[in-house]
Every structure is written in C-alpha cells, then in structure tokens.
Amino acid sequence: MTNYKDKIAVVTGAGSGIGKELALALAQKGCRLSISDINSETLSETVKAIEEIGVEVIAKTFDVSQRKEAFAFAAETINRYGGADIVINNAGKALDSIHVSKMDIEDFEYIMGINFWGVVYGTKAFLPYLKRSKEGALVNISSVFGIYGIAGQSAYCTSKFAVRGFTETLRMELYVEAPQLTTICVHPGGIKTNIARNSKEAINDDRSKDDNELRMKEFEDKFLVMPPSRAAEIIIDGITRKKERVLIGRDARRSDLLARIWPSKYSRMILRSLEKAGILNE
Ligand SMILES: NC(=O)c1ccc[n+]([C@@H]2O[C@H](COP(=O)([O-])OP(=O)(O)OC[C@H]3O[C@@H](n4cnc5c(N)ncnc54)[C@H](O)[C@@H]3O)[C@@H](O)[C@H]2O)c1
C-alpha cells in the first residue's frame, strides 16, 4: 500500500493491545477508521484518542463470534464510508492453560467462536468491498501458536492454526479474483498486552485464583515482551510492503524456524524448556 490518506481501515478488538495501537497508528497515517470491540468502555477510549488525532471514526460494540453482528458491522461501515480498504481481524481471546483430557468442550467452542469464526465472519462480511479497493489489504491475526502447538493451549493453537489455513487458502483464491488485494497472515510472538490477563478461566480449572495469578504473572514477565505499538508498526510495515506473512519478534522467527526444521521433534524440545521455566502443569 503506497498511500494511507483517507483509506478506510477496519480494526476489531481495538479497545486494547495490538488492535488499539493499530487503530491509532492508522489514524496517524490519515486513515478513516471503523473500529469494534466487545468492551464498550475501552473502545470509547480508543475512539477518543482517534478523535484527538483528528480523523473520522465510527465504532461498534459487539462480539465477533456472533455472525449477524459481524455482518451488521460491515454494513454500518459501508453505509458510512462507502467502502473498505484495510480490514484487520484482530480481536482474540486466550483460555487459561488446561490439558485436553480435562478441558470442557464448551471452552473449546468458545475460543474457536472468537478466534476462528470471528475471523471468518469478519473476512466474509468485508470481502466484497475489499475486492473493490484499488490496493486493499486483508490482515488476519494468527499467532506464533498458529505455527507450533504447545501443551495446555489446544483450543488457542487450533484456532490460530485455523486462521492460518483459512488465510493462506483465501490468499491463493484472491490471486485470481482480486490480484490487487494483499492477504496477510500475522504471527505475533509475545507482545506485552492484556491477552493473558483477559484470558478465560477454564471451566474445569482446579487451581486456586492465587496460583493462576502467579502463573499468569510469570508468563507475562517471561514471554510478553514487545510493546504493542511496535507490533502495530511491524504489521503496518507489512501492509505497506505487501508482505503476505508477518512474523513479529525474535521468538516468532525462532519458533517458525524450529517448526520447519524439526516439525515433530520441536514438541519435546519446547516441553523441556517449559519444564525448565516451571510453567508446565497437567
Ligand atoms: N499478546 C500476544 O502475545 C499475542 C501473541 C500472538 C497473537 N496475539 C493475538 O493478537 C490479537 C490481539 O490481542 P492482544 O494481544 O492485543 O490482546 P488484548 O487482550 O490486549 O486485546 C484483545 C482485544 O480483543 C477484544 N475481544 C476479545 N474477545 C472479543 C470478542 N468476542 N469480540 C470482540 N472483541 C473481543 C478484547 O476486549 C480486547 O480489547 C489476538 O487475536 C491475539 O490472539 C497476541
């Protein structure tokens, strides 16, 4: 993308973390924004910050896992702006670490609803308009956990692998249908956001609140290191340079390499490092 001025940019999950920083950075570049989040309070803070930058913004509070609401959001965006040039399906949620054997299927469905179906709905709802953009970009946020599987995170990993599969498939189709469109799959490593703090408590979790708080704090301190503003910068650089796959952070690049060189051996290697860090539990 060469010019951001007056482009229409859509960002879900814009109330916090990477989504918020993306919305602000795109506003700084002169885009008009349509943003959403399930949390109306944090969403209005982002709206206020965008208004202070001085560009147009509309906002909708809804749950991305609700198909009708996702399509209504697209309709409202098109009614207001008449099109969409950048769509970033960013909203996402984690689940507290729990093994498959213990996990309630409801938790699995909940995470898939947001992280996978939310991305599919967001993509489908905006795709007809994106295809009309002269130099549009569809950006779906996967994760480093869309590259390798990690114990305790089956639902999250599955949802993020699914986002990758969906996005990479669609990309090939769009080469034929809309070659001017860039389809980007983003794999962030550890970014210092509220993702761990906002994670859903697993239904069958039998750990105490204090134990969970301690584990989360340890995870945040050890793994969530890059500021979200830097992650947003890297994603926007990817849009500018039409990069179809964006890895964010040294940890993401290292894991990507590991999973490609040792596609099955990596499981034991990562298990050992989790054991060493003391953050593995059954
Ligand atoms: N932080 C990381 O280390 C990291 C790493 C890899 C991938 N990611 C992905 O990046 C994306 C952004 O996450 P973040 O790290 O900024 O976390 P965050 O928790 O700070 O922000 C996520 C935002 O999504 C919103 N959200 C959650 N569920 C929603 C729903 N059902 N409908 C609408 N909005 C909803 C939240 O309210 C929040 O504002 C997510 O898809 C996440 O999975 C994050």
The ligand as a Tripos MOL2 file, in Angstrom:
@<TRIPOS>MOLECULE
LIG
   44    48     1     0     0
SMALL
NO_CHARGES

@<TRIPOS>ATOM
      1 N1         -0.1770  -10.5310   23.0040 N.am      1 LIG1
      2 C1          0.4000  -11.5560   22.4520 C.2       1 LIG1
      3 O1          1.4610  -12.0050   22.9140 O.2       1 LIG1
      4 C2         -0.1750  -12.1900   21.2110 C.ar      1 LIG1
      5 C3          0.5840  -13.1650   20.5460 C.ar      1 LIG1
      6 C4          0.0710  -13.7680   19.4250 C.ar      1 LIG1
      7 C5         -1.1790  -13.4050   18.9400 C.ar      1 LIG1
      8 N2         -1.9040  -12.4550   19.5860 N.ar      1 LIG1
      9 C6         -3.2230  -12.1210   19.0330 C.3       1 LIG1
     10 O2         -3.2880  -10.7190   18.8260 O.3       1 LIG1
     11 C7         -4.6480  -10.3010   18.8500 C.3       1 LIG1
     12 C8         -4.7790   -9.0890   19.7450 C.3       1 LIG1
     13 O3         -4.5890   -9.4810   21.0910 O.3       1 LIG1
     14 P1         -3.8290   -8.5840   22.1680 P.3       1 LIG1
     15 O4         -2.5880   -9.2740   22.4970 O.co2     1 LIG1
     16 O5         -3.7920   -7.1820   21.7370 O.co2     1 LIG1
     17 O6         -4.8070   -8.8170   23.4330 O.3       1 LIG1
     18 P2         -5.7360   -7.8220   24.2620 P.3       1 LIG1
     19 O7         -6.4720   -8.7080   25.2070 O.co2     1 LIG1
     20 O8         -4.9590   -6.6990   24.8160 O.co2     1 LIG1
     21 O9         -6.7350   -7.2710   23.1430 O.3       1 LIG1
     22 C9         -7.7230   -8.0700   22.5470 C.3       1 LIG1
     23 C10        -8.9750   -7.2440   22.3260 C.3       1 LIG1
     24 O10        -9.9730   -8.0940   21.7230 O.3       1 LIG1
     25 C11       -11.2080   -7.8630   22.3800 C.3       1 LIG1
     26 N3        -12.0690   -9.0400   22.3090 N.ar      1 LIG1
     27 C12       -11.9380  -10.1980   22.9930 C.ar      1 LIG1
     28 N4        -12.9570  -11.0170   22.7140 N.ar      1 LIG1
     29 C13       -13.7480  -10.3650   21.8410 C.ar      1 LIG1
     30 C14       -14.9570  -10.7090   21.1760 C.ar      1 LIG1
     31 N5        -15.5630  -11.8770   21.3980 N.pl3     1 LIG1
     32 N6        -15.4920   -9.8010   20.3280 N.ar      1 LIG1
     33 C15       -14.9000   -8.5990   20.1450 C.ar      1 LIG1
     34 N7        -13.7590   -8.2160   20.7330 N.ar      1 LIG1
     35 C16       -13.1930   -9.1000   21.5830 C.ar      1 LIG1
     36 C17       -10.8370   -7.5560   23.8220 C.3       1 LIG1
     37 O11       -11.8750   -6.8650   24.5010 O.3       1 LIG1
     38 C18        -9.5790   -6.7290   23.6380 C.3       1 LIG1
     39 O12        -9.8550   -5.3560   23.5440 O.3       1 LIG1
     40 C19        -5.4550  -11.5210   19.3030 C.3       1 LIG1
     41 O13        -6.0230  -12.1590   18.1880 O.3       1 LIG1
     42 C20        -4.4020  -12.4000   19.9410 C.3       1 LIG1
     43 O14        -4.7860  -13.7670   19.9360 O.3       1 LIG1
     44 C21        -1.4440  -11.8470   20.7150 C.ar      1 LIG1
@<TRIPOS>BOND
     1     1     2 1
     2     2     3 2
     3     2     4 1
     4     4     5 ar
     5     4    44 ar
     6     5     6 ar
     7     6     7 ar
     8     7     8 ar
     9     8     9 1
    10     8    44 ar
    11     9    10 1
    12     9    42 1
    13    10    11 1
    14    11    12 1
    15    11    40 1
    16    12    13 1
    17    13    14 1
    18    14    15 2
    19    14    16 1
    20    14    17 1
    21    17    18 1
    22    18    19 2
    23    18    20 1
    24    18    21 1
    25    21    22 1
    26    22    23 1
    27    23    24 1
    28    23    38 1
    29    24    25 1
    30    25    26 1
    31    25    36 1
    32    26    27 ar
    33    26    35 ar
    34    27    28 ar
    35    28    29 ar
    36    29    30 ar
    37    29    35 ar
    38    30    31 1
    39    30    32 ar
    40    32    33 ar
    41    33    34 ar
    42    34    35 ar
    43    36    37 1
    44    36    38 1
    45    38    39 1
    46    40    41 1
    47    40    42 1
    48    42    43 1
@<TRIPOS>SUBSTRUCTURE
     1 LIG1         1 GROUP 0 **** ****
